[in-house]
Amino acid sequence: MPLPRTQGTALRQRLAELRGPEVPAKALDARALAALAANPGCKRRAILDGAGVNKTALASALGSPSAFGQSQFALTRGNAFEAKVKADGGAELLRLVHERLDRRAEPPTAAHVPDLTAIGPEGRTARTALALREASAAQGWTLLDHPMLALDVAGSPAFLEPDAVVVHPDGSWTVVEIKSFPMLDGSADPSKVGAAARQAAVYVLALEEVAARLEPAPQVRHRVLLVCPKDFSNLPTASAVDIRKQRAVTARQLTRLTRVEDIADALPEGTCFAPDLPAAELTAAVESVPATYAPECLSACELAFHCRDRSRAAGAVTSLGRSVRAELGGLTTVDEVLAAARGEAGDPDDPAVVALRRAAELRAEALGVSACR
């Protein structure tokens, strides 16, 4: 007699059906999770990420291939730099942690690097939690190379793999982010540092869940170490980054995500996002899930081109940006905005309508003066 399906196994089976029975799941990494948290109202991304759908393949199948993602050259260069930073048991990495974050501690002359191998992500997650507990009690330096952490995202577990986590002699934990972009004269590209900080904030949240299960709970430091190449060389340098703001924003946005099972239950029967489906059927499946497009999606989501085309075709004001959308109140399409500006529609007491009509009057006045000249 087969075992009865629990709520968790039933959800996993439902997500597998949405992904396609023969399609392997794509793991949800911290980069994708940070982007999802930045747009919590997008149910389309939430269900696709929750089901492990490969959005790059999906976008190509829809006829809107994405240019989002790292080049193979950048990935190779990043892997080579990370290997250099972690060479010799992570001696250089631990030196940077001591220098930038914990000068009061004893220098890391000998650090423990535990073996974190295990079967499956659940096994690696459990092995990482055990290694963290043992390292906190050891009162020495410990380097966890590519640990596995779990974070609940909209009712579905996401397994995350930071570059490294360092346990200090006082038992506290620090997230280490290793990036291949250069740090020139002690500073790096602010946009890239911001992206790295948002990823690190996701790891900190996951570490806090592990720490909360221990007694006493170790401190998860909110200053992470960002390691980059120095100037134009391949030598590592580092900077301490305070991610308290990014952590607070990410935690708040994750709580706003609609639960994956609620989105799945609202989908039509037989919905599937397998890239090998006919284009018309696949498009209908994707369009059955509401999206919240904004221009910022172009740098964070593989489906951004597809969603932008649909947003423009519908005349949605979201294609103009979130700030414009917020200013327009209940006006959701460009046609509604233009009609309100011309005085053909809209509540005359609505501040957005008043502002639009005043702007239209000023424009007409300016064009009239220009014509007279």
N, C-alpha and C positions, 0 to 999 in steps of 0.2 A: 504494500500500500504506500503510495507516495506521501511524503510529508506535506502537511498543509502549508500554503504560502503565507508568510507573514507580511505585514504591511511594507517592510523594507524590501523583501524579495519581490513583492508584487510591483512596487514602484520601479525596481531595476528592470523587471521584465517589460513593463510598459515603456520605459525609456529605450530599451533595446529594440522594441518594435518601432518606435519613432525613428530611431537611427537607421534601421534596416537590419534584418536578421543576420546578414553576412558581412556587415560593415563593422570593423573594430572601433572601439570607443577612442576618442581623442581626449587625452588627459587635460584637465583644466588647470593651467599654470597660473602663477601669481600675476603675470603680465595681463592675461585675459581676465582674471578676477578683479584686478584694479580697474580695468576698463569697464567691466560690468558694474562695479560699484559706482563708477562715475556717471552711469546712465541707468539708475535703478528702475525707471519707468518702462524700459524696453522689455516687454514680455518675450519678444521674438528671440533676442539674444539670450535671455534667461533660460528658455526651454532648449535652445540649440546647444548652449554650453552645458546645461544640466544633463542632456542626453548624450553628450560626447560627440556631437556632429562635427565633422571636419568642414568648417565654414569656408575654407579656401577652395576645396573641391566643390562644395555646394554653389559658391559664387560663380565658378567657371561653368558649372552645369546650367546655371540660370542665364548665362550669356553676359554676365557682368564681372569678369575676372578682376581680382583685387591686386593692387600693387603693394598692399600692406604686408610687412614682414621683413626679416633680415635676409641679406644676401648670403650665399654660401661662403663667400670670401670672408664676410664679417664673422660668421659662425666659426670658421676655421681659425681665424685670428684670435677670436675670443677664447676658444678652447686652449689654444697654445699659450696665451697669456695666463689663463687660470692655472694651467699645469705648472708654469714657471713660479707663480705665486705660492703654490702649495707644495713645491719641491722640498725635499729634505724634512719630511714630516711637518710641513707648514711652518718652518722656523721663521721665514721672513714675514709671513702673515701674522704670526703671533707677536713678532717684534713690533709690527705696526699697530696691533691692538694695544699692546702695552704702552707704546709711545703716545698714541693719540687718545686713549680712553682710560688707562688705568696705571698711571705712573707710580702710584703709591704701592702697588703690589710688587712682589718679588719678580725680577725678570724671568721670562719663560725659558729657562735653560733646558729643561726636559719636559715635554708635554705628552700627554696620553692621547693617542688617536685610535678610538675603539672601532672595531669592525661592525658595520651596520647592515651587513648583507642578511637578507631574509627572503622568504617566499612571498611574492605578491606585495602590493602596496600596504595592505593591512598588517602583514608581518613586519615590513620595514618600519611602519609607524609605531608598532608596539616595541620593536627593538630600539628605535630612537628614544622613545619615552623612558625605557629602562636605562639606556646609556646616559641620558640627561640626569636621571635621579642618582645614579651611581657617581657621576662626575660632580654633582653638587655636594655630595657627602665627602668626596675625596679631598677637598680643599687644595686643589692644585689646578694647573692649566690643562684644559682638555679641548681638543679640536675635533668637531664632528664634521666630517667631509660629506657633503650632500646628504644630510639627514632627510627623513621623510616625515612630514607633518600633515595632520588632517584638520580641516576646517569645515564646519557645517555652512552650506550656502543654499539658501532657499529650500531647506529641507533635504538636501542631497549632499553627501560628503564630497569634498574636493581634496585631493592629495597634492601637497605642495612640496617642492624640493629646493630649498635655498642653497646658495653656493656653499655656505659654511655657517656653523654656529659655534661660538667660542664660549666655554664655561670658565669664568674667572676663579681665582683662589677663594674669593669670598662667596662663591656659589651662584653668583648672578650670571645671566646669559646675554650674549650679544650676537645680533645678526650681522653677517658680513656679506656685502654685495660686491662682486668682482665684475667690472665692466671694461670693455676694450676701448672706449673713447678716451682721448687724452685729457690729462689735467695740466693745463698750461699755467706756469707761474703760480701754482697752488690753487687754481680754480678751474672749473670745467663748465661746459655749456649748461646754463641754468635749466633749460627744458629737459635735457637728458638727466640731469641730477634730480629734477622733480619726478620724472618717470621712475627712476631708481628708488627714490624715497617712497613713492606710492607702492611699489612692489615690496619693499622692505616692511612697510606698514602691515601688509597682508601677512607676512611671515611672523611679525611681532604678535599679531592677534592670534595666530595659530599657536605660537609658543605660550602665550598667556593661558590658553585653554589647557595645555599640558601642565603648566605650573600650578594651576588652580586645583589639580587633582593630587598634588603632593602636600605633605605636611611636615614641616612648614613650607609654605609656597615660596620658591625662589623668586628673586627679582628679575624681571625681563627688562633690560635697559631700553630706554627710548631714544638713545643715541646709537645709531648704527655706524658701522665702518664701511665707507665706500672706497674701494681699491681700484685704481686706474693706472695706466702707463704714465710715466713722468715725461712731460713735454713731448718730444717726438721720438723718444727712445722706447725700449721694451722693459725698462726698469720700473718696478712698482712703487707707487706712492699712495698715500691714503689721506682721507679727510673724514672727520666725525660729522655726521648729519643728524640733526634733531628732527625726528619724524612724529612728534607728538600731535601736530596739527593734522598730518596725513592719516595718522592712526585714528584720531577722533572722527574725521570725515568718513573714512572707509567703514568704520564700525557702524556709524549712523546710517550710511547708505545701504549696507548689507541687511540691516534690520528692515529696511523698506522694500526689499525685494519680495515680489509675490512668490509664494511657495510653488515649487516646480510641479507638484502633483495637482495643485489647483489649476495651473495653466493647462496641464495635460488633460485633465478631466473636461475642460471646456472645448477641446479640439474635436472636429468631426471624426466619426468612427472610420478607422482605416488610414488615418493620416500617417504619412511616412516621408522622411527627408533623405532617403537614399539617393545619392547623386546619379545612379544609373537609371532612374525612372524617366519616363517621357517628359520633355520640357514643360508641356502644358500641365501635367499632373503635379510635377514638382513645384511649379510656380503657384498653383492653387494651394498646395500644402503650406508653402511659406507665407502666402498672403492670408491664410486662415489665422495666423498669429499676429496680433497688432504690434507694430513697431513704433518707437519714438525716435525718429531721426533728428539729428542736429549736425551741423557742419563739423563739429569736433569728432564725429564718428569716423571721418575719413582717415584719421591718424590712429584709430584704435580698433576698427572692426573690419573684417574681411567682406562683410555684406554691405558696406557703406554705399558703394556705387549703385547697387540694386535698389536699396532703400531710398537713395537720393532721387533716382529716376522716378520711382513711384510717388515720392513726396512732391516733386515738381509737377508731375502729371495731374495730381490731385489739387494742385495750387495751395498746398498747406504752407502756413507761415512758418512752420518749424524749420523749413529749408533755409530760412533767412537767419537762423541763429536763436539760441535760447533767450538772449537778452531782448531781442525784438519780440519774440513770442510772449515774454512776460509783460511787456509794455502794452500789448494789444488786448489783454483781458479775454473776453469771450469771443473775439473775432478770430476764427481759426483758419480762414482761407484768404488768399489774396483778393479774390473777387469781393468778399465781404468787406475787406478793408477799403478797397477802392469805392465801393458803393457807399460806405459810411462817410468817406472823405467828400464825396460829391453831394451828400445830403439825401441820397436816395433810400437809405436804410440805416438801421442802428438806433439805439436809444439815445435821444439828445441829452439825457442826464448822465450817460456813461462817460467818465473822464477820458477814456481812450477815444471815444467818438468825438468828443469836444476838441481834443488835441488834434485829431486828424483833420477836422473841418477847419480849424484855425490854421493848420499847416497848408491846407489847400488854398485858403484865402491869401496867405502870404505868398505862396508860389504864383498864384494868378496875378497878384499885385506886382510882384517882381518881374514877371514876364510882360505885363502891360507897360511898365516903365521902360523896360528894355526895348520894346517895340516902338515906343514913342521916340526914344533916342536914335 
